[in-house]
Each structure stands twice: as structure tokens, then as C-alpha cells.
């Protein structure tokens, strides 16, 4: 069975950088389209970044474009989210997600994905 495990969250100040990790177990990463989402307190789940099933073509949400960079380590079955110039609005629980669907472009809606990690908290203070 597929499992996703996020790690790397923490408490930071405005302008800091942080890298999140998500390890996939149960099967290899390559058949999955994957994505990062985040959810602030009292807010809807927001698309952050996504990759198609081929492992190419990362796309990003408008609010993080130019500040966040996602990547994939095929050998370690891990995806990463490198976050730079963090702001208080980046605060939230960050989730990784996956789907067996062989999407040529990552979907930006959470209901597309049916495998989810438990989330890791990122808190950014002014």
C-alpha cells in the first residue's frame, strides 16, 4: 500500500528558507503524478506545486511562483519543496499528495489526489 510521509516543517521568521521532504513507500515514485498542497488555519487547501507522472514539468501556484522550487530524487523515492523568502502568509500545514492517474500536467485541485501524507507544520513569524 502507498504511504506518503512529509517532514522538515518548523518555526521560522520572515525571509528564512526551509526544505520539506516527502518520502513515498510501497511503490516507486515514477508512476505517480504528485503535488504539494498547504492549508492555513481556517482556510481552504491551496495548491503549491505539482509534477506529472513522468517526473517532469513542475508547475507552481501563483502565490509561491519564483520563491519555491520543487524537485524529485528518483533513487530515494522522495520529493522536496525548497522554500525561500518565507512570509507569514506561507504559514500552514504542508501536505504531499499522489495519484495513480498518469497526468501529463499536474492537477491543481486536491480531489484529484487520493494518496496523502499526514502533513508537516510550517509557521512563519514577522
MOPAC internal coordinates of N, CA, C and O (Angstrom, degrees):
PM7 1SCF
backbone

  N    0.0000 0     0.00 0     0.00 0    0    0    0
  C    1.4499 1     0.00 0     0.00 0    1    0    0
  C    1.5286 1   109.38 1     0.00 0    2    1    0
  O    1.2310 1   120.40 1   -35.66 1    3    2    1
  N    1.3184 1   116.85 1   144.34 1    3    2    1
  C    1.4526 1   122.13 1  -176.93 1    5    3    2
  C    1.5217 1   110.55 1   -76.43 1    6    5    3
  O    1.2310 1   120.95 1   -46.02 1    7    6    5
  N    1.3313 1   115.78 1   133.98 1    7    6    5
  C    1.4498 1   122.23 1   174.22 1    9    7    6
  C    1.5122 1   109.73 1  -128.49 1   10    9    7
  O    1.2310 1   120.80 1   -39.90 1   11   10    9
  N    1.3279 1   116.07 1   140.10 1   11   10    9
  C    1.4527 1   123.23 1   175.38 1   13   11   10
  C    1.5191 1   108.38 1  -120.61 1   14   13   11
  O    1.2310 1   120.38 1   -47.28 1   15   14   13
  N    1.3351 1   116.88 1   132.72 1   15   14   13
  C    1.4554 1   121.51 1  -177.67 1   17   15   14
  C    1.5219 1   109.89 1  -132.96 1   18   17   15
  O    1.2310 1   120.62 1   -69.16 1   19   18   17
  N    1.3287 1   116.43 1   110.84 1   19   18   17
  C    1.4568 1   121.45 1   176.79 1   21   19   18
  C    1.5222 1   110.33 1   -85.79 1   22   21   19
  O    1.2310 1   121.25 1   -26.31 1   23   22   21
  N    1.3303 1   115.21 1   153.69 1   23   22   21
  C    1.4505 1   121.33 1   174.07 1   25   23   22
  C    1.5165 1   108.74 1  -156.77 1   26   25   23
  O    1.2310 1   120.44 1   -14.56 1   27   26   25
  N    1.3238 1   116.76 1   165.44 1   27   26   25
  C    1.4480 1   122.14 1   173.53 1   29   27   26
  C    1.5128 1   115.90 1   107.28 1   30   29   27
  O    1.2310 1   119.71 1   177.67 1   31   30   29
  N    1.3202 1   118.15 1    -2.33 1   31   30   29
  C    1.4506 1   120.15 1   178.98 1   33   31   30
  C    1.5162 1   111.92 1   -66.59 1   34   33   31
  O    1.2310 1   120.93 1   -15.12 1   35   34   33
  N    1.3331 1   115.82 1   164.88 1   35   34   33
  C    1.4485 1   119.08 1  -179.37 1   37   35   34
  C    1.5081 1   112.79 1  -176.92 1   38   37   35
  O    1.2310 1   121.53 1     7.87 1   39   38   37
  N    1.3166 1   114.68 1  -172.13 1   39   38   37
  C    1.4527 1   124.03 1  -179.02 1   41   39   38
  C    1.5241 1   108.22 1  -107.17 1   42   41   39
  O    1.2310 1   120.39 1   -58.10 1   43   42   41
  N    1.3323 1   116.85 1   121.90 1   43   42   41
  C    1.4507 1   121.42 1  -173.61 1   45   43   42
  C    1.5187 1   111.34 1  -135.53 1   46   45   43
  O    1.2310 1   121.39 1    -9.03 1   47   46   45
  N    1.3264 1   114.96 1   170.97 1   47   46   45
  C    1.4479 1   122.20 1   174.67 1   49   47   46
  C    1.5226 1   110.41 1  -111.32 1   50   49   47
  O    1.2310 1   120.86 1   -20.00 1   51   50   49
  N    1.3129 1   115.97 1   160.00 1   51   50   49
  C    1.4550 1   121.82 1   179.10 1   53   51   50
  C    1.5261 1   111.05 1   -51.39 1   54   53   51
  O    1.2310 1   120.61 1   -48.25 1   55   54   53
  N    1.3335 1   116.45 1   131.75 1   55   54   53
  C    1.4488 1   122.46 1  -179.82 1   57   55   54
  C    1.5110 1   114.58 1    95.07 1   58   57   55
  O    1.2310 1   119.88 1   167.68 1   59   58   57
  N    1.3151 1   117.83 1   -12.32 1   59   58   57
  C    1.4631 1   121.34 1  -179.90 1   61   59   58
  C    1.5275 1   111.27 1   -71.63 1   62   61   59
  O    1.2310 1   121.58 1   -12.86 1   63   62   61
  N    1.3308 1   114.58 1   167.14 1   63   62   61
  C    1.4510 1   122.67 1   175.38 1   65   63   62
  C    1.5187 1   110.00 1  -121.78 1   66   65   63
  O    1.2310 1   120.81 1   -25.39 1   67   66   65
  N    1.3210 1   116.06 1   154.61 1   67   66   65
  C    1.4568 1   121.43 1  -178.43 1   69   67   66
  C    1.5125 1   109.05 1  -157.57 1   70   69   67
  O    1.2310 1   120.44 1   -34.20 1   71   70   69
  N    1.3332 1   116.76 1   145.80 1   71   70   69
  C    1.4506 1   120.96 1   176.32 1   73   71   70
  C    1.5179 1   110.48 1  -117.70 1   74   73   71
  O    1.2310 1   121.02 1   -53.89 1   75   74   73
  N    1.3160 1   115.66 1   126.11 1   75   74   73
  C    1.4490 1   122.50 1   175.09 1   77   75   74
  C    1.5253 1   110.08 1   -98.46 1   78   77   75
  O    1.2310 1   120.78 1   -28.94 1   79   78   77
  N    1.3217 1   116.11 1   151.06 1   79   78   77
  C    1.4501 1   121.84 1   178.14 1   81   79   78
  C    1.5152 1   109.90 1  -127.04 1   82   81   79
  O    1.2310 1   120.92 1   -28.97 1   83   82   81
  N    1.3153 1   115.85 1   151.03 1   83   82   81
  C    1.4571 1   121.85 1   173.65 1   85   83   82
  C    1.5166 1   108.10 1  -139.14 1   86   85   83
  O    1.2310 1   120.75 1   -63.67 1   87   86   85
  N    1.3200 1   116.16 1   116.33 1   87   86   85
  C    1.4503 1   122.33 1  -179.75 1   89   87   86
  C    1.5184 1   109.61 1   -97.62 1   90   89   87
  O    1.2310 1   121.01 1   -48.78 1   91   90   89
  N    1.3154 1   115.67 1   131.22 1   91   90   89
  C    1.4572 1   122.13 1   178.44 1   93   91   90
  C    1.5234 1   108.50 1  -103.99 1   94   93   91
  O    1.2310 1   120.50 1   -50.12 1   95   94   93
  N    1.3045 1   116.64 1   129.88 1   95   94   93
  C    1.4544 1   121.42 1   176.43 1   97   95   94
  C    1.5220 1   109.81 1  -128.19 1   98   97   95
  O    1.2310 1   120.91 1   -18.83 1   99   98   97
  N    1.3168 1   115.87 1   161.17 1   99   98   97
  C    1.4506 1   121.57 1  -179.19 1  101   99   98
  C    1.5139 1   113.20 1   102.61 1  102  101   99
  O    1.2310 1   120.60 1   149.38 1  103  102  101
  N    1.2997 1   116.46 1   -30.62 1  103  102  101
  C    1.4456 1   123.82 1   175.15 1  105  103  102
  C    1.5189 1   108.32 1  -163.69 1  106  105  103
  O    1.2310 1   120.32 1   -12.09 1  107  106  105
  N    1.3101 1   116.99 1   167.91 1  107  106  105
  C    1.4548 1   120.59 1  -178.64 1  109  107  106
  C    1.5215 1   111.08 1   -73.38 1  110  109  107
  O    1.2310 1   121.23 1   -19.49 1  111  110  109
  N    1.3252 1   115.25 1   160.51 1  111  110  109
  C    1.4581 1   122.09 1  -175.89 1  113  111  110
  C    1.5236 1   112.19 1   -71.80 1  114  113  111
  O    1.2310 1   120.18 1   143.82 1  115  114  113
  N    1.3130 1   117.27 1   -36.18 1  115  114  113
  C    1.4569 1   121.79 1  -168.01 1  117  115  114
  C    1.5304 1   116.45 1   -54.00 1  118  117  115
  O    1.2310 1   118.70 1   146.26 1  119  118  117
  N    1.3380 1   120.09 1   -33.74 1  119  118  117
  C    1.4715 1   117.51 1   178.81 1  121  119  118
  C    1.5224 1   114.75 1   -74.45 1  122  121  119
  O    1.2310 1   119.89 1   170.83 1  123  122  121
  N    1.3345 1   117.81 1    -9.17 1  123  122  121
  C    1.4526 1   121.43 1  -173.33 1  125  123  122
  C    1.5094 1   112.69 1   -98.59 1  126  125  123
  O    1.2310 1   121.20 1   -39.32 1  127  126  125
  N    1.3378 1   115.31 1   140.68 1  127  126  125
  C    1.4478 1   120.23 1   156.57 1  129  127  126
  C    1.5294 1   106.98 1   -84.15 1  130  129  127
  O    1.2310 1   120.08 1   -42.20 1  131  130  129
  N    1.3227 1   117.45 1   137.80 1  131  130  129
  C    1.4565 1   120.32 1  -174.55 1  133  131  130
  C    1.5168 1   110.93 1  -133.51 1  134  133  131
  O    1.2310 1   121.39 1   -18.74 1  135  134  133
  N    1.3274 1   114.94 1   161.26 1  135  134  133
  C    1.4506 1   120.05 1  -177.16 1  137  135  134
  C    1.5148 1   110.92 1  -154.46 1  138  137  135
  O    1.2310 1   121.36 1   -22.49 1  139  138  137
  N    1.3201 1   114.99 1   157.51 1  139  138  137
  C    1.4523 1   123.88 1   168.23 1  141  139  138
  C    1.5207 1   108.74 1  -107.85 1  142  141  139
  O    1.2310 1   120.84 1   -45.57 1  143  142  141
  N    1.3221 1   115.99 1   134.43 1  143  142  141
  C    1.4548 1   123.15 1   172.58 1  145  143  142
  C    1.5171 1   108.62 1  -126.34 1  146  145  143
  O    1.2310 1   121.04 1   -18.18 1  147  146  145
  N    1.3193 1   115.61 1   161.82 1  147  146  145
  C    1.4570 1   120.28 1   173.17 1  149  147  146
  C    1.5208 1   109.31 1  -140.16 1  150  149  147
  O    1.2310 1   121.55 1   -23.35 1  151  150  149
  N    1.3165 1   114.64 1   156.65 1  151  150  149
  C    1.4521 1   119.97 1  -179.50 1  153  151  150
  C    1.5243 1   109.43 1  -143.83 1  154  153  151
  O    1.2310 1   120.98 1   -66.46 1  155  154  153
  N    1.3206 1   115.73 1   113.54 1  155  154  153
  C    1.4509 1   120.91 1   174.11 1  157  155  154
  C    1.5143 1   110.91 1   -79.74 1  158  157  155
  O    1.2310 1   120.77 1   -16.49 1  159  158  157
  N    1.3099 1   116.13 1   163.51 1  159  158  157
  C    1.4563 1   121.59 1  -179.25 1  161  159  158
  C    1.5269 1   110.44 1   -59.41 1  162  161  159
  O    1.2310 1   120.72 1   -55.65 1  163  162  161
  N    1.3237 1   116.23 1   124.35 1  163  162  161
  C    1.4530 1   121.34 1   179.30 1  165  163  162
  C    1.5131 1   115.24 1    73.78 1  166  165  163
  O    1.2310 1   120.10 1  -169.63 1  167  166  165
  N    1.3318 1   117.42 1    10.37 1  167  166  165
  C    1.4548 1   121.46 1  -178.04 1  169  167  166
  C    1.5265 1   111.03 1  -115.64 1  170  169  167
  O    1.2310 1   121.33 1   -16.21 1  171  170  169
  N    1.3224 1   115.06 1   163.79 1  171  170  169
  C    1.4561 1   120.70 1   175.71 1  173  171  170
  C    1.5264 1   110.73 1   -74.96 1  174  173  171
  O    1.2310 1   121.23 1   -22.89 1  175  174  173
  N    1.3064 1   115.26 1   157.11 1  175  174  173
  C    1.4510 1   120.33 1   176.05 1  177  175  174
  C    1.5304 1   109.72 1   -67.50 1  178  177  175
  O    1.2310 1   120.65 1   -48.15 1  179  178  177
  N    1.3273 1   116.36 1   131.85 1  179  178  177
  C    1.4543 1   123.13 1  -171.89 1  181  179  178
  C    1.5213 1   110.71 1  -117.12 1  182  181  179
  O    1.2310 1   120.73 1   -44.71 1  183  182  181
  N    1.3111 1   116.21 1   135.29 1  183  182  181
  C    1.4575 1   121.85 1   176.62 1  185  183  182
  C    1.5177 1   110.45 1   -69.83 1  186  185  183
  O    1.2310 1   120.58 1   -46.81 1  187  186  185
  N    1.3292 1   116.50 1   133.19 1  187  186  185
  C    1.4574 1   122.54 1  -179.84 1  189  187  186
  C    1.5230 1   111.46 1  -111.41 1  190  189  187
  O    1.2310 1   120.29 1   126.60 1  191  190  189
  N    1.3152 1   117.05 1   -53.40 1  191  190  189
  C    1.4603 1   121.80 1  -178.38 1  193  191  190
  C    1.5153 1   109.14 1  -159.35 1  194  193  191
  O    1.2310 1   120.59 1   -26.88 1  195  194  193
  N    1.3306 1   116.48 1   153.12 1  195  194  193
  C    1.4500 1   120.32 1   179.49 1  197  195  194
  C    1.5090 1   112.11 1  -152.45 1  198  197  195
  O    1.2310 1   121.04 1   -23.82 1  199  198  197
  N    1.3295 1   115.61 1   156.18 1  199  198  197
  C    1.4599 1   122.65 1  -179.08 1  201  199  198
  C    1.5177 1   108.95 1  -133.71 1  202  201  199
  O    1.2310 1   120.31 1   -37.08 1  203  202  201
  N    1.3200 1   117.01 1   142.92 1  203  202  201
  C    1.4541 1   120.19 1   178.80 1  205  203  202
  C    1.5255 1   111.10 1   -74.03 1  206  205  203
  O    1.2310 1   120.65 1    -5.16 1  207  206  205
  N    1.3321 1   116.36 1   174.84 1  207  206  205
  C    1.4598 1   120.87 1  -174.73 1  209  207  206
  C    1.5168 1   112.86 1   -65.81 1  210  209  207
  O    1.2310 1   119.89 1   157.35 1  211  210  209
  N    1.3157 1   117.81 1   -22.65 1  211  210  209
  C    1.4635 1   121.76 1   179.68 1  213  211  210
  C    1.5271 1   112.44 1   -77.08 1  214  213  211
  O    1.2310 1   120.28 1   167.18 1  215  214  213
  N    1.3281 1   117.07 1   -12.82 1  215  214  213
  C    1.4494 1   120.80 1  -176.65 1  217  215  214
  C    1.5100 1   113.68 1    83.39 1  218  217  215
  O    1.2310 1   120.60 1  -158.93 1  219  218  217
  N    1.3127 1   116.46 1    21.07 1  219  218  217
  C    1.4536 1   122.18 1   178.80 1  221  219  218
  C    1.5196 1   109.29 1  -128.70 1  222  221  219
  O    1.2310 1   120.67 1   -18.23 1  223  222  221
  N    1.3193 1   116.32 1   161.77 1  223  222  221
  C    1.4499 1   120.97 1   171.89 1  225  223  222
  C    1.5173 1   116.04 1    77.19 1  226  225  223
  O    1.2310 1   119.72 1  -129.25 1  227  226  225
  N    1.3311 1   118.15 1    50.75 1  227  226  225
  C    1.4610 1   120.75 1   174.97 1  229  227  226
  C    1.5214 1   110.27 1   -59.17 1  230  229  227
  O    1.2310 1   120.92 1   -43.94 1  231  230  229
  N    1.3268 1   115.84 1   136.06 1  231  230  229
  C    1.4525 1   121.96 1   172.38 1  233  231  230
  C    1.5183 1   108.28 1  -122.90 1  234  233  231
  O    1.2310 1   120.65 1   -20.92 1  235  234  233
  N    1.3447 1   116.37 1   159.08 1  235  234  233
  C    1.4512 1   121.02 1  -172.64 1  237  235  234
  C    1.5137 1   111.27 1  -134.30 1  238  237  235
  O    1.2310 1   121.57 1   -29.90 1  239  238  237
  N    1.3285 1   114.60 1   150.10 1  239  238  237
  C    1.4452 1   119.31 1   171.88 1  241  239  238
  C    1.5181 1   110.60 1   -68.45 1  242  241  239
  O    1.2310 1   121.16 1   -27.51 1  243  242  241
  N    1.3288 1   115.38 1   152.49 1  243  242  241
  C    1.4618 1   120.07 1  -176.05 1  245  243  242
  C    1.5291 1   112.78 1   -59.66 1  246  245  243
  O    1.2310 1   119.99 1   145.42 1  247  246  245
  N    1.3122 1   117.62 1   -34.58 1  247  246  245
  C    1.4552 1   120.95 1  -175.49 1  249  247  246
  C    1.5256 1   113.40 1   -71.39 1  250  249  247
  O    1.2310 1   119.71 1   163.29 1  251  250  249
  N    1.3341 1   118.15 1   -16.71 1  251  250  249
  C    1.4608 1   120.96 1  -178.23 1  253  251  250
  C    1.5181 1   112.49 1  -117.49 1  254  253  251
  O    1.2310 1   119.83 1   176.21 1  255  254  253
  N    1.3178 1   117.92 1    -3.79 1  255  254  253
  C    1.4633 1   122.39 1  -179.06 1  257  255  254
  C    1.5284 1   110.70 1   -54.50 1  258  257  255
  O    1.2310 1   120.92 1   -51.78 1  259  258  257
  N    1.3263 1   115.84 1   128.22 1  259  258  257
  C    1.4495 1   121.01 1   178.84 1  261  259  258
  C    1.5115 1   114.81 1    87.80 1  262  261  259
  O    1.2310 1   119.68 1   167.22 1  263  262  261
  N    1.3256 1   118.22 1   -12.78 1  263  262  261
  C    1.4657 1   121.90 1   179.38 1  265  263  262
  C    1.5262 1   112.72 1  -112.14 1  266  265  263
  O    1.2310 1   120.32 1   147.54 1  267  266  265
  N    1.3201 1   116.99 1   -32.46 1  267  266  265
  C    1.4597 1   121.79 1  -178.55 1  269  267  266
  C    1.5227 1   109.70 1  -108.85 1  270  269  267
  O    1.2310 1   120.93 1   -36.04 1  271  270  269
  N    1.3224 1   115.83 1   143.96 1  271  270  269
  C    1.4529 1   122.25 1   176.32 1  273  271  270
  C    1.5237 1   109.28 1  -132.93 1  274  273  271
  O    1.2310 1   120.60 1   -55.48 1  275  274  273
  N    1.3169 1   116.45 1   124.52 1  275  274  273
  C    1.4533 1   121.21 1   177.94 1  277  275  274
  C    1.5265 1   109.93 1  -101.76 1  278  277  275
  O    1.2310 1   120.77 1   -26.27 1  279  278  277
  N    1.3211 1   116.13 1   153.73 1  279  278  277
  C    1.4509 1   121.18 1  -179.66 1  281  279  278
  C    1.5185 1   109.77 1  -151.33 1  282  281  279
  O    1.2310 1   121.31 1   -10.00 1  283  282  281
  N    1.3205 1   115.10 1   170.00 1  283  282  281
  C    1.4619 1   121.51 1  -177.16 1  285  283  282
  C    1.5141 1   110.08 1  -136.28 1  286  285  283
  O    1.2310 1   120.62 1   -47.19 1  287  286  285
  N    1.3293 1   116.42 1   132.81 1  287  286  285
  C    1.4549 1   122.97 1   174.66 1  289  287  286
  C    1.5193 1   106.82 1  -109.12 1  290  289  287
  O    1.2310 1   120.44 1   -75.83 1  291  290  289
  N    1.3209 1   116.77 1   104.17 1  291  290  289
  C    1.4538 1   120.93 1  -175.53 1  293  291  290
  C    1.5233 1   112.04 1   -63.85 1  294  293  291
  O    1.2310 1   120.20 1   139.70 1  295  294  293
  N    1.3261 1   117.22 1   -40.30 1  295  294  293
  C    1.4544 1   121.12 1  -176.40 1  297  295  294
  C    1.5210 1   112.13 1   -65.62 1  298  297  295
  O    1.2310 1   120.13 1   147.28 1  299  298  297
  N    1.3177 1   117.36 1   -32.72 1  299  298  297
  C    1.4609 1   121.88 1  -176.67 1  301  299  298
  C    1.5284 1   112.66 1   -99.44 1  302  301  299
  O    1.2310 1   120.08 1  -178.60 1  303  302  301
  N    1.3220 1   117.45 1     1.40 1  303  302  301
  C    1.4638 1   121.88 1  -177.69 1  305  303  302
  C    1.5266 1   111.18 1    51.00 1  306  305  303
  O    1.2310 1   121.32 1  -131.52 1  307  306  305
  N    1.3152 1   115.08 1    48.48 1  307  306  305
  C    1.4532 1   121.64 1  -173.46 1  309  307  306
  C    1.5230 1   110.67 1  -134.72 1  310  309  307
  O    1.2310 1   120.89 1   -40.83 1  311  310  309
  N    1.3235 1   115.89 1   139.17 1  311  310  309
  C    1.4500 1   120.73 1   168.87 1  313  311  310
  C    1.5180 1   108.35 1  -113.04 1  314  313  311
  O    1.2310 1   121.17 1   -25.72 1  315  314  313
  N    1.3275 1   115.37 1   154.28 1  315  314  313
  C    1.4465 1   121.67 1  -175.81 1  317  315  314
  C    1.5188 1   110.02 1  -128.51 1  318  317  315
  O    1.2310 1   121.44 1   -22.34 1  319  318  317
  N    1.3083 1   114.85 1   157.66 1  319  318  317
  C    1.4487 1   121.44 1   171.37 1  321  319  318
  C    1.5149 1   107.64 1  -133.15 1  322  321  319
  O    1.2310 1   120.71 1   -73.01 1  323  322  321
  N    1.3310 1   116.25 1   106.99 1  323  322  321
  C    1.4528 1   122.09 1   177.23 1  325  323  322
  C    1.5199 1   108.18 1   -89.68 1  326  325  323
  O    1.2310 1   120.55 1   -62.88 1  327  326  325
  N    1.3103 1   116.56 1   117.12 1  327  326  325
  C    1.4500 1   122.55 1  -176.20 1  329  327  326
  C    1.5185 1   109.52 1  -110.23 1  330  329  327
  O    1.2310 1   120.84 1   -50.98 1  331  330  329
  N    1.3269 1   116.00 1   129.02 1  331  330  329
  C    1.4533 1   122.00 1  -179.60 1  333  331  330
  C    1.5215 1   109.61 1  -125.96 1  334  333  331
  O    1.2310 1   121.23 1   -20.46 1  335  334  333
  N    1.3303 1   115.26 1   159.54 1  335  334  333
  C    1.4644 1   121.63 1   178.91 1  337  335  334
  C    1.5276 1   111.71 1    49.29 1  338  337  335
  O    1.2310 1   121.40 1  -129.29 1  339  338  337
  N    1.2990 1   114.93 1    50.71 1  339  338  337
  C    1.4586 1   120.37 1  -176.32 1  341  339  338
  C    1.5200 1   111.88 1   -64.50 1  342  341  339
  O    1.2310 1   121.37 1   -34.79 1  343  342  341
  N    1.3177 1   114.99 1   145.21 1  343  342  341
  C    1.4518 1   123.18 1  -179.36 1  345  343  342
  C    1.5243 1   109.19 1  -127.69 1  346  345  343
  O    1.2310 1   119.75 1   -20.13 1  347  346  345
  N    1.3261 1   118.09 1   159.87 1  347  346  345
  C    1.4684 1   119.75 1   177.97 1  349  347  346
  C    1.5252 1   113.60 1   -54.65 1  350  349  347
  O    1.2310 1   119.65 1   148.46 1  351  350  349
  N    1.3250 1   118.28 1   -31.54 1  351  350  349
  C    1.4629 1   121.02 1   179.07 1  353  351  350
  C    1.5251 1   112.73 1   -67.92 1  354  353  351
  O    1.2310 1   120.20 1   167.06 1  355  354  353
  N    1.3238 1   117.22 1   -12.94 1  355  354  353
  C    1.4574 1   121.05 1   176.12 1  357  355  354
  C    1.5223 1   112.35 1   -80.89 1  358  357  355
  O    1.2310 1   120.21 1   173.43 1  359  358  357
  N    1.3110 1   117.20 1    -6.57 1  359  358  357
  C    1.4614 1   121.67 1  -179.20 1  361  359  358
  C    1.5243 1   111.27 1   -62.23 1  362  361  359
  O    1.2310 1   120.72 1   -44.55 1  363  362  361
  N    1.3098 1   116.24 1   135.45 1  363  362  361
  C    1.4467 1   121.15 1   177.26 1  365  363  362
  C    1.5092 1   111.69 1   162.16 1  366  365  363
  O    1.2310 1   121.31 1    -0.76 1  367  366  365
  N    1.3118 1   115.10 1   179.24 1  367  366  365
  C    1.4524 1   121.53 1   173.58 1  369  367  366
  C    1.5222 1   107.79 1   -89.75 1  370  369  367
  O    1.2310 1   120.71 1   -54.06 1  371  370  369
  N    1.3080 1   116.26 1   125.94 1  371  370  369
  C    1.4572 1   121.98 1  -179.05 1  373  371  370
  C    1.5176 1   109.78 1  -100.52 1  374  373  371
  O    1.2310 1   120.87 1   -50.26 1  375  374  373
  N    1.3150 1   115.94 1   129.74 1  375  374  373
  C    1.4521 1   122.94 1  -177.65 1  377  375  374
  C    1.5238 1   110.52 1  -120.21 1  378  377  375
  O    1.2310 1   120.48 1   -34.92 1  379  378  377
  N    1.3162 1   116.69 1   145.08 1  379  378  377
  C    1.4477 1   119.88 1   165.08 1  381  379  378
  C    1.5201 1   108.53 1  -103.62 1  382  381  379
  O    1.2310 1   121.22 1   -27.80 1  383  382  381
  N    1.3154 1   115.26 1   152.20 1  383  382  381
  C    1.4504 1   121.63 1  -175.34 1  385  383  382
  C    1.5161 1   109.78 1  -144.26 1  386  385  383
  O    1.2310 1   120.93 1   -23.16 1  387  386  385
  N    1.3215 1   115.83 1   156.84 1  387  386  385
  C    1.4556 1   121.08 1  -179.46 1  389  387  386
  C    1.5144 1   110.80 1  -147.23 1  390  389  387
  O    1.2310 1   121.31 1   -21.95 1  391  390  389
  N    1.3190 1   115.10 1   158.05 1  391  390  389
  C    1.4572 1   121.90 1   175.15 1  393  391  390
  C    1.5178 1   109.37 1  -142.41 1  394  393  391
  O    1.2310 1   120.71 1   -32.15 1  395  394  393
  N    1.3131 1   116.26 1   147.85 1  395  394  393
  C    1.4597 1   121.25 1   174.99 1  397  395  394
  C    1.5231 1   112.07 1   -73.14 1  398  397  395
  O    1.2310 1   120.17 1   162.47 1  399  398  397
  N    1.3205 1   117.28 1   -17.53 1  399  398  397
  C    1.4507 1   121.02 1   179.59 1  401  399  398
  C    1.5206 1   110.48 1   -60.45 1  402  401  399
  O    1.2310 1   120.84 1   -47.03 1  403  402  401
  N    1.3135 1   115.99 1   132.97 1  403  402  401
  C    1.4660 1   120.50 1  -176.46 1  405  403  402
  C    1.5194 1   109.33 1   -89.98 1  406  405  403
  O    1.2310 1   122.18 1  -105.46 1  407  406  405
  N    1.3245 1   113.43 1    74.54 1  407  406  405
  C    1.4472 1   121.75 1  -178.00 1  409  407  406
  C    1.5180 1   110.54 1   -74.64 1  410  409  407
  O    1.2310 1   120.88 1   -46.84 1  411  410  409
  N    1.3136 1   115.93 1   133.16 1  411  410  409
  C    1.4568 1   120.42 1   175.50 1  413  411  410
  C    1.5198 1   111.46 1   -79.20 1  414  413  411
  O    1.2310 1   120.69 1   156.54 1  415  414  413
  N    1.3313 1   116.28 1   -23.46 1  415  414  413
  C    1.4525 1   123.28 1   172.96 1  417  415  414
  C    1.5193 1   107.51 1  -132.92 1  418  417  415
  O    1.2310 1   120.09 1   -47.27 1  419  418  417
  N    1.3196 1   117.43 1   132.73 1  419  418  417
  C    1.4590 1   121.36 1  -178.83 1  421  419  418
  C    1.5177 1   110.63 1   -59.59 1  422  421  419
  O    1.2310 1   120.90 1   -43.29 1  423  422  421
  N    1.3330 1   115.89 1   136.71 1  423  422  421
  C    1.4521 1   121.21 1   177.02 1  425  423  422
  C    1.5158 1   110.32 1   -79.30 1  426  425  423
  O    1.2310 1   120.76 1   -31.50 1  427  426  425
  N    1.3258 1   116.15 1   148.50 1  427  426  425
  C    1.4587 1   121.55 1  -178.06 1  429  427  426
  C    1.5223 1   113.39 1  -103.07 1  430  429  427
  O    1.2310 1   119.82 1  -177.29 1  431  430  429
  N    1.3121 1   117.96 1     2.71 1  431  430  429
  C    1.4558 1   122.46 1   179.57 1  433  431  430
  C    1.5184 1   109.69 1  -103.60 1  434  433  431
  O    1.2310 1   119.69 1   -47.73 1  435  434  433
  N    1.3344 1   118.20 1   132.27 1  435  434  433
  C    1.4642 1   119.97 1  -176.43 1  437  435  434
  C    1.5152 1   114.81 1   -63.09 1  438  437  435
  O    1.2310 1   119.42 1   151.66 1  439  438  437
  N    1.3342 1   118.71 1   -28.34 1  439  438  437
  C    1.4565 1   119.88 1  -177.49 1  441  439  438
  C    1.5244 1   112.76 1   -71.36 1  442  441  439
  O    1.2310 1   119.90 1   172.82 1  443  442  441
  N    1.3190 1   117.79 1    -7.18 1  443  442  441
  C    1.4607 1   121.68 1   174.69 1  445  443  442
  C    1.5299 1   111.14 1   -72.15 1  446  445  443
  O    1.2310 1   120.52 1   153.57 1  447  446  445
  N    1.3152 1   116.60 1   -26.43 1  447  446  445
  C    1.4551 1   122.58 1  -173.37 1  449  447  446
  C    1.5191 1   110.97 1  -102.80 1  450  449  447
  O    1.2310 1   120.60 1   -42.54 1  451  450  449
  N    1.3286 1   116.46 1   137.46 1  451  450  449
  C    1.4549 1   118.37 1  -179.00 1  453  451  450
  C    1.5257 1   114.33 1  -121.97 1  454  453  451
  O    1.2310 1   119.84 1   179.13 1  455  454  453
  N    1.3223 1   117.91 1    -0.87 1  455  454  453
  C    1.4538 1   121.96 1   168.88 1  457  455  454
  C    1.5227 1   108.06 1  -109.74 1  458  457  455
  O    1.2310 1   120.42 1   -52.26 1  459  458  457
  N    1.3224 1   116.79 1   127.74 1  459  458  457
  C    1.4624 1   122.31 1  -176.84 1  461  459  458
  C    1.5173 1   111.49 1  -134.89 1  462  461  459
  O    1.2310 1   121.17 1   -34.89 1  463  462  461
  N    1.3285 1   115.38 1   145.11 1  463  462  461
  C    1.4471 1   120.65 1   170.07 1  465  463  462
  C    1.5148 1   110.85 1   -82.53 1  466  465  463
  O    1.2310 1   120.97 1    -1.85 1  467  466  465
  N    1.3259 1   115.74 1   178.15 1  467  466  465
  C    1.4664 1   121.14 1  -177.54 1  469  467  466
  C    1.5204 1   113.13 1   -81.81 1  470  469  467
  O    1.2310 1   120.11 1   165.51 1  471  470  469
  N    1.3172 1   117.39 1   -14.49 1  471  470  469
  C    1.4499 1   122.76 1  -179.79 1  473  471  470
  C    1.5155 1   112.70 1    93.53 1  474  473  471
  O    1.2310 1   121.11 1   -27.39 1  475  474  473
  N    1.3374 1   115.49 1   152.61 1  475  474  473
  C    1.4561 1   121.91 1   174.92 1  477  475  474
  C    1.5278 1   108.16 1  -135.10 1  478  477  475
  O    1.2310 1   120.70 1   -45.08 1  479  478  477
  N    1.3152 1   116.26 1   134.92 1  479  478  477
  C    1.4609 1   121.67 1  -172.61 1  481  479  478
  C    1.5205 1   111.30 1   -82.89 1  482  481  479
  O    1.2310 1   121.20 1   -48.28 1  483  482  481
  N    1.3336 1   115.31 1   131.72 1  483  482  481
  C    1.4595 1   122.84 1   171.85 1  485  483  482
  C    1.5215 1   107.53 1  -120.82 1  486  485  483
  O    1.2310 1   120.48 1   -56.86 1  487  486  485
  N    1.3170 1   116.69 1   123.14 1  487  486  485
  C    1.4537 1   121.89 1   179.43 1  489  487  486
  C    1.5192 1   109.02 1  -124.08 1  490  489  487
  O    1.2310 1   120.76 1   -53.47 1  491  490  489
  N    1.3254 1   116.15 1   126.53 1  491  490  489
  C    1.4564 1   121.99 1  -177.79 1  493  491  490
  C    1.5244 1   108.73 1  -120.84 1  494  493  491
  O    1.2310 1   120.79 1   -57.99 1  495  494  493
  N    1.3251 1   116.10 1   122.01 1  495  494  493
  C    1.4589 1   122.37 1   178.16 1  497  495  494
  C    1.5157 1   110.55 1   -98.88 1  498  497  495
  O    1.2310 1   121.00 1   -26.50 1  499  498  497
  N    1.3232 1   115.70 1   153.50 1  499  498  497
  C    1.4559 1   121.89 1   177.09 1  501  499  498
  C    1.5167 1   110.90 1   -69.61 1  502  501  499
  O    1.2310 1   120.10 1   180.00 1  503  502  501

